[in-house]
Amino acid sequence: MEKKKVLFTETVLRDANQSLIATRLPYSKFADILPTMDKAGYYSVECWGGAVFDVCLRFLNEDPWQRLRDLRKNLPNTKLQMLLRGQNLLGYKHYPDEIVRMFVEKSVENGIDIIRIFDALNDLRNLETATNAALKAGATVSGTLSYTQSPVHTLKAFAKQAKEMENMGVATICVKDMAGVMTPQEAYDLISAIKAEVKIPVVLHTHCTTGMAYLTYLKAIEAGVDVIDTATSCFSGGTSQPATETLNYALKQMGYETGLDDAVLKQVNDFFKPIRDEYIKEGLLNPKMMATDTDALTYKVPGGMLSNLVSQLKAQNAMDKFEEVLIETPKVREDLGYPPLVTPMSQMVGVQATNNVLAGERYKNISKEVKAYCRGEYGKSPAPINPDVMKKALGDEKPIEGRYADTLEPVFEKTKAELAGVARSDEDVLSYILFPQVTEKYFAARKEKEEKIVKYTIAPVEK
């Protein structure tokens, strides 16, 4: 009898360090371990997308495209994986189809193999353009369900969406539990329901935030999950993923085949340990981020969203309103049609709940983002939005019918012309379109750095 396989996606180069140290891991810190990681036997290495692109430009003074090319060169035998927010790409708003297509095409051209594509509302219309572009470019597409709990997010509804994604041509289905709130039983039931509906492999992504993740993975594996996301152990736990070595050890003992090389995994972890210690010493890695916090189970609010609420209230000297805001948050989510609490919806719901409490009147002040959401600029809400909220947000304005991206004009050629003499490639233009101010600063810093190099390397002319 053939051994059951469970494959591993290693997240240390993206989600693990994004969750623990806000993605502040420069390429130079991990370049030397890449040839070793290439021998580990991972299903894939998640290394791009999410916040990596933004942070490279904003804080690390790195070209994210060059990082990707370097990763490709140094991980020749490993599948490189990225996270893409559908029509939002890596930003917080929707982009025209031409930009989505070109961004996906360039991502694959520069080295990406697997694109995990999700939408904050699970509105499949927002996945179509990116999915079709990725398939055309020859990438493996992982159609992704943003996991959440509500009266409309049933096993049947999730399984139906998984089937629709399979029909779109995706190669795998990923269930993304960004808050780490999925319990072992919920994982077993959901993976079973999806496996009964689709013929393609199923991937599970979760976080250790609430302490559930190891149990959740084991029950998901019982239900037949094919791939799990894990992090090398020194960058695991807390708001990150479960440890790669721990699960590899346990699963092998239980008779599963993982394809991982234990000795290589140890080398990878030994390499990252001093880096982890350095970040703790500098204060960038707060040990609290590596601890278990069960509040998310009580309030059904992701850990990152909870810390955002705290900082908002502290800034307004209103920490005494914290409990009220926590009680108001699920009410706002219900009013807005139960959006999953993932970026950017988690920020919108949290800010609106805070506004409602601090104003002493619900929806007296409605944020421009919530108005845009009610207008339909983010897609279709999972359940209908409360009509009173719609009226307060839009007045007599009619919401958009159809897909918001269809109303957006092409911008690439116009932007390329504006950046003549500054942008050096189509990739540069795409960076600017996604993060204009940040990329402008990066272009200026790049030019200054090159001028300094030229200044100090040109030998003086002998008379």
Contacts in CASP RR format, 6 or more apart in sequence:
PFRMAT RR
TARGET T0000
AUTHOR 0000-0000-0000
METHOD contacts of the structure
MODEL  1
MEKKKVLFTETVLRDANQSLIATRLPYSKFADILPTMDKAGYYSVECWGG
AVFDVCLRFLNEDPWQRLRDLRKNLPNTKLQMLLRGQNLLGYKHYPDEIV
RMFVEKSVENGIDIIRIFDALNDLRNLETATNAALKAGATVSGTLSYTQS
PVHTLKAFAKQAKEMENMGVATICVKDMAGVMTPQEAYDLISAIKAEVKI
PVVLHTHCTTGMAYLTYLKAIEAGVDVIDTATSCFSGGTSQPATETLNYA
LKQMGYETGLDDAVLKQVNDFFKPIRDEYIKEGLLNPKMMATDTDALTYK
VPGGMLSNLVSQLKAQNAMDKFEEVLIETPKVREDLGYPPLVTPMSQMVG
VQATNNVLAGERYKNISKEVKAYCRGEYGKSPAPINPDVMKKALGDEKPI
EGRYADTLEPVFEKTKAELAGVARSDEDVLSYILFPQVTEKYFAARKEKE
EKIVKYTIAPVEK
3 255 0 8 1.000
3 256 0 8 1.000
3 257 0 8 1.000
4 224 0 8 1.000
4 255 0 8 1.000
4 256 0 8 1.000
4 257 0 8 1.000
5 226 0 8 1.000
5 256 0 8 1.000
5 257 0 8 1.000
5 258 0 8 1.000
5 259 0 8 1.000
6 221 0 8 1.000
6 225 0 8 1.000
6 226 0 8 1.000
6 227 0 8 1.000
6 228 0 8 1.000
6 251 0 8 1.000
6 256 0 8 1.000
6 257 0 8 1.000
6 258 0 8 1.000
7 42 0 8 1.000
7 43 0 8 1.000
7 226 0 8 1.000
7 227 0 8 1.000
7 228 0 8 1.000
7 258 0 8 1.000
7 259 0 8 1.000
8 42 0 8 1.000
8 43 0 8 1.000
8 227 0 8 1.000
8 228 0 8 1.000
8 229 0 8 1.000
8 230 0 8 1.000
8 244 0 8 1.000
8 247 0 8 1.000
8 248 0 8 1.000
8 258 0 8 1.000
8 260 0 8 1.000
9 42 0 8 1.000
9 43 0 8 1.000
9 44 0 8 1.000
9 45 0 8 1.000
9 46 0 8 1.000
9 81 0 8 1.000
9 203 0 8 1.000
9 227 0 8 1.000
9 228 0 8 1.000
9 229 0 8 1.000
9 230 0 8 1.000
10 37 0 8 1.000
10 40 0 8 1.000
10 42 0 8 1.000
10 44 0 8 1.000
10 45 0 8 1.000
10 46 0 8 1.000
10 230 0 8 1.000
10 231 0 8 1.000
10 232 0 8 1.000
10 244 0 8 1.000
10 268 0 8 1.000
11 46 0 8 1.000
11 229 0 8 1.000
11 230 0 8 1.000
11 231 0 8 1.000
11 240 0 8 1.000
11 241 0 8 1.000
12 30 0 8 1.000
12 231 0 8 1.000
12 232 0 8 1.000
12 235 0 8 1.000
12 268 0 8 1.000
12 272 0 8 1.000
13 25 0 8 1.000
13 30 0 8 1.000
13 45 0 8 1.000
13 46 0 8 1.000
13 47 0 8 1.000
13 71 0 8 1.000
14 23 0 8 1.000
14 46 0 8 1.000
14 47 0 8 1.000
14 48 0 8 1.000
14 49 0 8 1.000
14 50 0 8 1.000
14 52 0 8 1.000
14 82 0 8 1.000
14 83 0 8 1.000
15 46 0 8 1.000
15 50 0 8 1.000
15 83 0 8 1.000
15 205 0 8 1.000
15 229 0 8 1.000
15 231 0 8 1.000
15 240 0 8 1.000
15 241 0 8 1.000
16 231 0 8 1.000
16 232 0 8 1.000
16 235 0 8 1.000
16 236 0 8 1.000
16 240 0 8 1.000
16 241 0 8 1.000
17 23 0 8 1.000
17 24 0 8 1.000
17 25 0 8 1.000
17 235 0 8 1.000
18 50 0 8 1.000
18 51 0 8 1.000
18 52 0 8 1.000
19 207 0 8 1.000
19 238 0 8 1.000
19 239 0 8 1.000
19 240 0 8 1.000
19 241 0 8 1.000
19 289 0 8 1.000
20 235 0 8 1.000
20 238 0 8 1.000
20 239 0 8 1.000
20 240 0 8 1.000
20 279 0 8 1.000
20 285 0 8 1.000
20 289 0 8 1.000
20 290 0 8 1.000
21 279 0 8 1.000
21 284 0 8 1.000
21 285 0 8 1.000
22 51 0 8 1.000
22 55 0 8 1.000
22 284 0 8 1.000
23 51 0 8 1.000
23 52 0 8 1.000
23 55 0 8 1.000
24 55 0 8 1.000
24 59 0 8 1.000
24 60 0 8 1.000
24 279 0 8 1.000
24 284 0 8 1.000
25 275 0 8 1.000
26 60 0 8 1.000
26 62 0 8 1.000
27 60 0 8 1.000
27 62 0 8 1.000
27 67 0 8 1.000
27 70 0 8 1.000
27 71 0 8 1.000
29 275 0 8 1.000
30 271 0 8 1.000
30 272 0 8 1.000
30 275 0 8 1.000
31 70 0 8 1.000
31 74 0 8 1.000
32 271 0 8 1.000
33 267 0 8 1.000
33 268 0 8 1.000
33 271 0 8 1.000
33 272 0 8 1.000
34 71 0 8 1.000
34 74 0 8 1.000
34 75 0 8 1.000
35 74 0 8 1.000
36 264 0 8 1.000
36 267 0 8 1.000
36 268 0 8 1.000
36 271 0 8 1.000
37 45 0 8 1.000
37 75 0 8 1.000
37 78 0 8 1.000
37 264 0 8 1.000
37 268 0 8 1.000
38 74 0 8 1.000
38 75 0 8 1.000
38 76 0 8 1.000
38 77 0 8 1.000
38 78 0 8 1.000
39 77 0 8 1.000
39 261 0 8 1.000
39 264 0 8 1.000
40 78 0 8 1.000
40 260 0 8 1.000
40 261 0 8 1.000
40 264 0 8 1.000
40 265 0 8 1.000
40 268 0 8 1.000
41 78 0 8 1.000
41 259 0 8 1.000
41 260 0 8 1.000
41 261 0 8 1.000
41 264 0 8 1.000
42 78 0 8 1.000
42 79 0 8 1.000
42 260 0 8 1.000
43 79 0 8 1.000
43 227 0 8 1.000
44 78 0 8 1.000
44 79 0 8 1.000
44 80 0 8 1.000
44 81 0 8 1.000
44 113 0 8 1.000
44 114 0 8 1.000
45 71 0 8 1.000
45 75 0 8 1.000
45 78 0 8 1.000
45 79 0 8 1.000
45 80 0 8 1.000
45 81 0 8 1.000
46 81 0 8 1.000
46 82 0 8 1.000
46 83 0 8 1.000
46 116 0 8 1.000
46 229 0 8 1.000
47 68 0 8 1.000
47 71 0 8 1.000
47 75 0 8 1.000
47 80 0 8 1.000
47 81 0 8 1.000
47 82 0 8 1.000
48 64 0 8 1.000
48 67 0 8 1.000
48 68 0 8 1.000
48 71 0 8 1.000
48 80 0 8 1.000
48 81 0 8 1.000
48 82 0 8 1.000
48 83 0 8 1.000
48 107 0 8 1.000
48 112 0 8 1.000
49 82 0 8 1.000
49 83 0 8 1.000
49 84 0 8 1.000
49 90 0 8 1.000
50 82 0 8 1.000
50 83 0 8 1.000
50 84 0 8 1.000
50 85 0 8 1.000
50 90 0 8 1.000
51 90 0 8 1.000
52 64 0 8 1.000
52 67 0 8 1.000
53 64 0 8 1.000
53 90 0 8 1.000
53 431 0 8 1.000
53 434 0 8 1.000
53 435 0 8 1.000
54 90 0 8 1.000
54 91 0 8 1.000
54 434 0 8 1.000
54 435 0 8 1.000
54 438 0 8 1.000
56 62 0 8 1.000
56 63 0 8 1.000
56 64 0 8 1.000
56 67 0 8 1.000
57 63 0 8 1.000
57 64 0 8 1.000
57 431 0 8 1.000
57 435 0 8 1.000
57 438 0 8 1.000
57 439 0 8 1.000
57 441 0 8 1.000
57 442 0 8 1.000
58 435 0 8 1.000
58 438 0 8 1.000
58 442 0 8 1.000
61 442 0 8 1.000
61 445 0 8 1.000
63 431 0 8 1.000
63 442 0 8 1.000
63 446 0 8 1.000
64 431 0 8 1.000
65 106 0 8 1.000
65 110 0 8 1.000
65 425 0 8 1.000
65 427 0 8 1.000
65 431 0 8 1.000
68 80 0 8 1.000
68 107 0 8 1.000
68 110 0 8 1.000
68 111 0 8 1.000
68 112 0 8 1.000
69 110 0 8 1.000
69 111 0 8 1.000
71 80 0 8 1.000
71 111 0 8 1.000
72 80 0 8 1.000
72 110 0 8 1.000
72 111 0 8 1.000
79 113 0 8 1.000
79 114 0 8 1.000
79 140 0 8 1.000
80 111 0 8 1.000
80 112 0 8 1.000
80 113 0 8 1.000
80 114 0 8 1.000
81 112 0 8 1.000
81 113 0 8 1.000
81 114 0 8 1.000
81 115 0 8 1.000
81 116 0 8 1.000
81 142 0 8 1.000
82 107 0 8 1.000
82 112 0 8 1.000
82 114 0 8 1.000
82 115 0 8 1.000
82 116 0 8 1.000
83 116 0 8 1.000
83 118 0 8 1.000
84 90 0 8 1.000
84 104 0 8 1.000
84 107 0 8 1.000
84 115 0 8 1.000
84 116 0 8 1.000
84 117 0 8 1.000
84 118 0 8 1.000
84 130 0 8 1.000
85 91 0 8 1.000
85 118 0 8 1.000
85 119 0 8 1.000
85 120 0 8 1.000
85 343 0 8 1.000
86 100 0 8 1.000
86 117 0 8 1.000
86 118 0 8 1.000
86 119 0 8 1.000
86 126 0 8 1.000
86 127 0 8 1.000
86 129 0 8 1.000
86 130 0 8 1.000
87 94 0 8 1.000
87 95 0 8 1.000
87 100 0 8 1.000
87 119 0 8 1.000
87 126 0 8 1.000
87 127 0 8 1.000
87 129 0 8 1.000
87 130 0 8 1.000
87 404 0 8 1.000
87 405 0 8 1.000
88 94 0 8 1.000
88 95 0 8 1.000
88 119 0 8 1.000
88 120 0 8 1.000
88 126 0 8 1.000
88 344 0 8 1.000
89 95 0 8 1.000
89 99 0 8 1.000
89 100 0 8 1.000
89 103 0 8 1.000
89 130 0 8 1.000
89 434 0 8 1.000
90 434 0 8 1.000
91 434 0 8 1.000
91 435 0 8 1.000
92 343 0 8 1.000
92 344 0 8 1.000
93 377 0 8 1.000
94 126 0 8 1.000
94 377 0 8 1.000
94 378 0 8 1.000
94 404 0 8 1.000
94 405 0 8 1.000
94 408 0 8 1.000
95 103 0 8 1.000
95 405 0 8 1.000
95 408 0 8 1.000
95 433 0 8 1.000
95 434 0 8 1.000
96 405 0 8 1.000
96 408 0 8 1.000
96 409 0 8 1.000
96 410 0 8 1.000
96 411 0 8 1.000
97 129 0 8 1.000
97 405 0 8 1.000
97 408 0 8 1.000
98 410 0 8 1.000
98 411 0 8 1.000
98 412 0 8 1.000
99 410 0 8 1.000
99 411 0 8 1.000
99 412 0 8 1.000
99 430 0 8 1.000
99 433 0 8 1.000
100 129 0 8 1.000
100 130 0 8 1.000
100 133 0 8 1.000
100 405 0 8 1.000
101 129 0 8 1.000
101 133 0 8 1.000
102 412 0 8 1.000
102 426 0 8 1.000
102 430 0 8 1.000
103 430 0 8 1.000
103 434 0 8 1.000
104 115 0 8 1.000
104 130 0 8 1.000
104 133 0 8 1.000
104 134 0 8 1.000
104 137 0 8 1.000
104 139 0 8 1.000
105 133 0 8 1.000
105 136 0 8 1.000
105 137 0 8 1.000
106 426 0 8 1.000
106 427 0 8 1.000
106 430 0 8 1.000
107 115 0 8 1.000
107 139 0 8 1.000
108 115 0 8 1.000
108 134 0 8 1.000
108 137 0 8 1.000
108 138 0 8 1.000
108 139 0 8 1.000
109 137 0 8 1.000
110 427 0 8 1.000
112 139 0 8 1.000
113 139 0 8 1.000
113 140 0 8 1.000
114 139 0 8 1.000
114 140 0 8 1.000
114 141 0 8 1.000
114 142 0 8 1.000
115 130 0 8 1.000
115 134 0 8 1.000
115 139 0 8 1.000
115 140 0 8 1.000
115 141 0 8 1.000
115 142 0 8 1.000
116 142 0 8 1.000
116 143 0 8 1.000
116 144 0 8 1.000
116 174 0 8 1.000
116 176 0 8 1.000
117 127 0 8 1.000
117 130 0 8 1.000
117 131 0 8 1.000
117 134 0 8 1.000
117 141 0 8 1.000
117 142 0 8 1.000
117 143 0 8 1.000
117 144 0 8 1.000
117 170 0 8 1.000
118 127 0 8 1.000
118 143 0 8 1.000
118 144 0 8 1.000
118 145 0 8 1.000
118 146 0 8 1.000
118 174 0 8 1.000
118 176 0 8 1.000
118 342 0 8 1.000
119 126 0 8 1.000
119 127 0 8 1.000
119 146 0 8 1.000
119 379 0 8 1.000
120 146 0 8 1.000
120 339 0 8 1.000
120 340 0 8 1.000
120 342 0 8 1.000
120 343 0 8 1.000
120 344 0 8 1.000
120 345 0 8 1.000
120 378 0 8 1.000
121 146 0 8 1.000
121 339 0 8 1.000
121 340 0 8 1.000
121 345 0 8 1.000
121 378 0 8 1.000
121 379 0 8 1.000
121 380 0 8 1.000
121 381 0 8 1.000
121 382 0 8 1.000
122 145 0 8 1.000
122 146 0 8 1.000
122 161 0 8 1.000
122 340 0 8 1.000
122 382 0 8 1.000
123 378 0 8 1.000
123 379 0 8 1.000
123 380 0 8 1.000
124 161 0 8 1.000
124 164 0 8 1.000
124 165 0 8 1.000
124 168 0 8 1.000
125 379 0 8 1.000
125 380 0 8 1.000
125 402 0 8 1.000
125 403 0 8 1.000
126 379 0 8 1.000
126 403 0 8 1.000
126 405 0 8 1.000
127 143 0 8 1.000
127 165 0 8 1.000
127 168 0 8 1.000
128 168 0 8 1.000
129 405 0 8 1.000
131 141 0 8 1.000
131 143 0 8 1.000
131 168 0 8 1.000
131 169 0 8 1.000
131 170 0 8 1.000
134 141 0 8 1.000
135 141 0 8 1.000
135 169 0 8 1.000
140 171 0 8 1.000
140 172 0 8 1.000
141 169 0 8 1.000
141 170 0 8 1.000
141 171 0 8 1.000
141 172 0 8 1.000
142 170 0 8 1.000
142 171 0 8 1.000
142 172 0 8 1.000
142 173 0 8 1.000
142 174 0 8 1.000
142 203 0 8 1.000
143 165 0 8 1.000
143 168 0 8 1.000
143 170 0 8 1.000
143 172 0 8 1.000
143 173 0 8 1.000
143 174 0 8 1.000
144 173 0 8 1.000
144 174 0 8 1.000
144 175 0 8 1.000
144 176 0 8 1.000
145 158 0 8 1.000
145 161 0 8 1.000
145 162 0 8 1.000
145 165 0 8 1.000
145 173 0 8 1.000
145 174 0 8 1.000
145 175 0 8 1.000
145 176 0 8 1.000
146 176 0 8 1.000
146 178 0 8 1.000
146 340 0 8 1.000
146 342 0 8 1.000
147 153 0 8 1.000
147 158 0 8 1.000
147 175 0 8 1.000
147 176 0 8 1.000
147 177 0 8 1.000
147 178 0 8 1.000
147 182 0 8 1.000
147 190 0 8 1.000
147 340 0 8 1.000
148 179 0 8 1.000
148 338 0 8 1.000
148 339 0 8 1.000
148 340 0 8 1.000
148 341 0 8 1.000
148 342 0 8 1.000
149 181 0 8 1.000
149 186 0 8 1.000
149 300 0 8 1.000
150 333 0 8 1.000
150 334 0 8 1.000
150 338 0 8 1.000
150 382 0 8 1.000
150 383 0 8 1.000
151 338 0 8 1.000
151 383 0 8 1.000
152 337 0 8 1.000
152 338 0 8 1.000
152 382 0 8 1.000
152 383 0 8 1.000
153 338 0 8 1.000
153 340 0 8 1.000
153 382 0 8 1.000
155 189 0 8 1.000
155 190 0 8 1.000
155 193 0 8 1.000
156 193 0 8 1.000
158 175 0 8 1.000
158 190 0 8 1.000
158 193 0 8 1.000
158 194 0 8 1.000
159 193 0 8 1.000
159 194 0 8 1.000
159 196 0 8 1.000
159 197 0 8 1.000
160 197 0 8 1.000
162 173 0 8 1.000
162 194 0 8 1.000
162 197 0 8 1.000
162 198 0 8 1.000
162 202 0 8 1.000
163 197 0 8 1.000
163 198 0 8 1.000
165 173 0 8 1.000
166 173 0 8 1.000
166 198 0 8 1.000
166 199 0 8 1.000
166 200 0 8 1.000
170 200 0 8 1.000
171 200 0 8 1.000
171 201 0 8 1.000
172 200 0 8 1.000
172 201 0 8 1.000
172 202 0 8 1.000
172 203 0 8 1.000
172 226 0 8 1.000
172 227 0 8 1.000
173 194 0 8 1.000
173 198 0 8 1.000
173 200 0 8 1.000
173 201 0 8 1.000
173 202 0 8 1.000
173 203 0 8 1.000
174 202 0 8 1.000
174 203 0 8 1.000
174 204 0 8 1.000
174 205 0 8 1.000
175 182 0 8 1.000
175 190 0 8 1.000
175 191 0 8 1.000
175 194 0 8 1.000
175 202 0 8 1.000
175 203 0 8 1.000
175 204 0 8 1.000
175 205 0 8 1.000
176 205 0 8 1.000
176 342 0 8 1.000
177 204 0 8 1.000
177 205 0 8 1.000
177 206 0 8 1.000
177 207 0 8 1.000
177 216 0 8 1.000
178 205 0 8 1.000
178 207 0 8 1.000
178 302 0 8 1.000
178 340 0 8 1.000
178 341 0 8 1.000
178 342 0 8 1.000
179 207 0 8 1.000
179 209 0 8 1.000
179 210 0 8 1.000
179 296 0 8 1.000
179 300 0 8 1.000
179 301 0 8 1.000
179 302 0 8 1.000
179 303 0 8 1.000
179 305 0 8 1.000
179 341 0 8 1.000
179 342 0 8 1.000
180 206 0 8 1.000
180 207 0 8 1.000
180 208 0 8 1.000
180 209 0 8 1.000
180 210 0 8 1.000
180 212 0 8 1.000
180 213 0 8 1.000
180 216 0 8 1.000
180 296 0 8 1.000
180 302 0 8 1.000
181 209 0 8 1.000
181 210 0 8 1.000
181 212 0 8 1.000
181 296 0 8 1.000
181 297 0 8 1.000
181 300 0 8 1.000
181 302 0 8 1.000
182 190 0 8 1.000
182 206 0 8 1.000
182 212 0 8 1.000
182 216 0 8 1.000
183 212 0 8 1.000
183 215 0 8 1.000
183 216 0 8 1.000
184 212 0 8 1.000
184 215 0 8 1.000
184 216 0 8 1.000
184 218 0 8 1.000
184 219 0 8 1.000
185 219 0 8 1.000
186 216 0 8 1.000
187 204 0 8 1.000
187 216 0 8 1.000
187 217 0 8 1.000
187 219 0 8 1.000
187 220 0 8 1.000
187 223 0 8 1.000
187 225 0 8 1.000
188 219 0 8 1.000
188 220 0 8 1.000
188 222 0 8 1.000
188 223 0 8 1.000
189 223 0 8 1.000
191 202 0 8 1.000
191 204 0 8 1.000
191 220 0 8 1.000
191 223 0 8 1.000
191 224 0 8 1.000
191 225 0 8 1.000
192 223 0 8 1.000
192 224 0 8 1.000
194 202 0 8 1.000
195 202 0 8 1.000
195 223 0 8 1.000
195 224 0 8 1.000
201 226 0 8 1.000
201 227 0 8 1.000
202 224 0 8 1.000
202 225 0 8 1.000
202 226 0 8 1.000
202 227 0 8 1.000
203 225 0 8 1.000
203 226 0 8 1.000
203 227 0 8 1.000
203 228 0 8 1.000
203 229 0 8 1.000
204 216 0 8 1.000
204 217 0 8 1.000
204 220 0 8 1.000
204 225 0 8 1.000
204 227 0 8 1.000
204 228 0 8 1.000
204 229 0 8 1.000
205 228 0 8 1.000
205 229 0 8 1.000
205 241 0 8 1.000
206 212 0 8 1.000
206 213 0 8 1.000
206 216 0 8 1.000
206 217 0 8 1.000
206 229 0 8 1.000
206 241 0 8 1.000
206 242 0 8 1.000
207 213 0 8 1.000
207 238 0 8 1.000
207 239 0 8 1.000
207 240 0 8 1.000
207 241 0 8 1.000
208 214 0 8 1.000
208 236 0 8 1.000
208 237 0 8 1.000
208 238 0 8 1.000
208 239 0 8 1.000
208 240 0 8 1.000
208 241 0 8 1.000
208 242 0 8 1.000
208 292 0 8 1.000
209 238 0 8 1.000
209 239 0 8 1.000
209 292 0 8 1.000
209 293 0 8 1.000
209 296 0 8 1.000
209 302 0 8 1.000
209 303 0 8 1.000
210 292 0 8 1.000
210 293 0 8 1.000
210 294 0 8 1.000
210 296 0 8 1.000
210 297 0 8 1.000
211 238 0 8 1.000
211 292 0 8 1.000
211 294 0 8 1.000
212 297 0 8 1.000
213 237 0 8 1.000
213 241 0 8 1.000
213 242 0 8 1.000
214 242 0 8 1.000
214 246 0 8 1.000
214 247 0 8 1.000
217 225 0 8 1.000
217 228 0 8 1.000
217 242 0 8 1.000
217 247 0 8 1.000
218 250 0 8 1.000
220 228 0 8 1.000
221 228 0 8 1.000
221 251 0 8 1.000
221 256 0 8 1.000
228 242 0 8 1.000
228 247 0 8 1.000
229 241 0 8 1.000
230 236 0 8 1.000
230 241 0 8 1.000
230 242 0 8 1.000
230 243 0 8 1.000
230 244 0 8 1.000
230 247 0 8 1.000
230 248 0 8 1.000
231 237 0 8 1.000
231 240 0 8 1.000
231 241 0 8 1.000
231 242 0 8 1.000
231 243 0 8 1.000
231 244 0 8 1.000
232 243 0 8 1.000
232 244 0 8 1.000
232 245 0 8 1.000
232 265 0 8 1.000
232 268 0 8 1.000
232 269 0 8 1.000
232 272 0 8 1.000
233 243 0 8 1.000
233 244 0 8 1.000
233 245 0 8 1.000
233 246 0 8 1.000
233 269 0 8 1.000
234 269 0 8 1.000
234 272 0 8 1.000
234 273 0 8 1.000
234 276 0 8 1.000
235 272 0 8 1.000
235 276 0 8 1.000
236 242 0 8 1.000
236 243 0 8 1.000
236 244 0 8 1.000
236 246 0 8 1.000
237 243 0 8 1.000
237 290 0 8 1.000
238 289 0 8 1.000
238 290 0 8 1.000
238 291 0 8 1.000
238 292 0 8 1.000
238 293 0 8 1.000
239 289 0 8 1.000
239 290 0 8 1.000
239 303 0 8 1.000
239 304 0 8 1.000
240 289 0 8 1.000
240 290 0 8 1.000
244 260 0 8 1.000
244 265 0 8 1.000
245 262 0 8 1.000
245 265 0 8 1.000
245 266 0 8 1.000
245 269 0 8 1.000
248 258 0 8 1.000
248 260 0 8 1.000
248 262 0 8 1.000
248 265 0 8 1.000
249 262 0 8 1.000
251 258 0 8 1.000
252 258 0 8 1.000
276 285 0 8 1.000
279 285 0 8 1.000
280 287 0 8 1.000
293 303 0 8 1.000
293 306 0 8 1.000
295 301 0 8 1.000
295 303 0 8 1.000
295 306 0 8 1.000
296 302 0 8 1.000
296 303 0 8 1.000
296 306 0 8 1.000
299 306 0 8 1.000
299 326 0 8 1.000
299 329 0 8 1.000
299 330 0 8 1.000
300 330 0 8 1.000
300 341 0 8 1.000
301 309 0 8 1.000
301 326 0 8 1.000
301 329 0 8 1.000
301 341 0 8 1.000
301 346 0 8 1.000
302 341 0 8 1.000
302 342 0 8 1.000
302 346 0 8 1.000
304 346 0 8 1.000
305 341 0 8 1.000
305 346 0 8 1.000
305 347 0 8 1.000
305 349 0 8 1.000
305 350 0 8 1.000
308 346 0 8 1.000
308 347 0 8 1.000
308 350 0 8 1.000
309 322 0 8 1.000
309 325 0 8 1.000
309 326 0 8 1.000
309 329 0 8 1.000
309 350 0 8 1.000
309 353 0 8 1.000
309 354 0 8 1.000
310 319 0 8 1.000
310 322 0 8 1.000
312 350 0 8 1.000
312 351 0 8 1.000
312 354 0 8 1.000
313 319 0 8 1.000
313 321 0 8 1.000
313 322 0 8 1.000
313 325 0 8 1.000
313 354 0 8 1.000
316 358 0 8 1.000
318 358 0 8 1.000
321 357 0 8 1.000
321 358 0 8 1.000
324 357 0 8 1.000
325 350 0 8 1.000
325 353 0 8 1.000
325 354 0 8 1.000
325 357 0 8 1.000
328 353 0 8 1.000
328 356 0 8 1.000
328 357 0 8 1.000
329 349 0 8 1.000
329 350 0 8 1.000
329 353 0 8 1.000
331 353 0 8 1.000
332 349 0 8 1.000
332 350 0 8 1.000
332 352 0 8 1.000
332 353 0 8 1.000
332 356 0 8 1.000
333 339 0 8 1.000
333 341 0 8 1.000
333 349 0 8 1.000
334 386 0 8 1.000
335 385 0 8 1.000
335 386 0 8 1.000
335 389 0 8 1.000
336 348 0 8 1.000
336 349 0 8 1.000
336 352 0 8 1.000
336 370 0 8 1.000
336 373 0 8 1.000
336 374 0 8 1.000
336 381 0 8 1.000
336 385 0 8 1.000
336 386 0 8 1.000
336 389 0 8 1.000
337 381 0 8 1.000
337 382 0 8 1.000
337 383 0 8 1.000
337 384 0 8 1.000
337 385 0 8 1.000
337 386 0 8 1.000
338 381 0 8 1.000
338 382 0 8 1.000
338 383 0 8 1.000
339 345 0 8 1.000
339 348 0 8 1.000
339 349 0 8 1.000
339 373 0 8 1.000
339 381 0 8 1.000
339 382 0 8 1.000
340 382 0 8 1.000
341 349 0 8 1.000
344 369 0 8 1.000
344 378 0 8 1.000
345 373 0 8 1.000
345 378 0 8 1.000
347 369 0 8 1.000
348 367 0 8 1.000
348 369 0 8 1.000
348 370 0 8 1.000
348 373 0 8 1.000
351 367 0 8 1.000
351 369 0 8 1.000
351 370 0 8 1.000
352 363 0 8 1.000
352 366 0 8 1.000
352 367 0 8 1.000
352 370 0 8 1.000
355 364 0 8 1.000
355 365 0 8 1.000
355 366 0 8 1.000
355 367 0 8 1.000
356 362 0 8 1.000
356 363 0 8 1.000
356 364 0 8 1.000
359 365 0 8 1.000
363 388 0 8 1.000
363 389 0 8 1.000
363 392 0 8 1.000
363 393 0 8 1.000
366 392 0 8 1.000
366 393 0 8 1.000
370 393 0 8 1.000
371 393 0 8 1.000
371 394 0 8 1.000
372 378 0 8 1.000
373 381 0 8 1.000
374 385 0 8 1.000
374 389 0 8 1.000
374 390 0 8 1.000
374 393 0 8 1.000
374 394 0 8 1.000
374 399 0 8 1.000
375 393 0 8 1.000
375 394 0 8 1.000
375 397 0 8 1.000
375 399 0 8 1.000
375 400 0 8 1.000
376 399 0 8 1.000
376 400 0 8 1.000
376 404 0 8 1.000
377 400 0 8 1.000
377 404 0 8 1.000
378 404 0 8 1.000
379 403 0 8 1.000
379 404 0 8 1.000
390 399 0 8 1.000
400 407 0 8 1.000
411 433 0 8 1.000
412 429 0 8 1.000
412 433 0 8 1.000
415 429 0 8 1.000
415 432 0 8 1.000
415 433 0 8 1.000
416 423 0 8 1.000
416 426 0 8 1.000
416 429 0 8 1.000
419 428 0 8 1.000
419 429 0 8 1.000
419 432 0 8 1.000
422 428 0 8 1.000
422 443 0 8 1.000
423 429 0 8 1.000
423 432 0 8 1.000
423 443 0 8 1.000
428 439 0 8 1.000
428 443 0 8 1.000
431 439 0 8 1.000
431 442 0 8 1.000
432 439 0 8 1.000
432 440 0 8 1.000
432 443 0 8 1.000
END
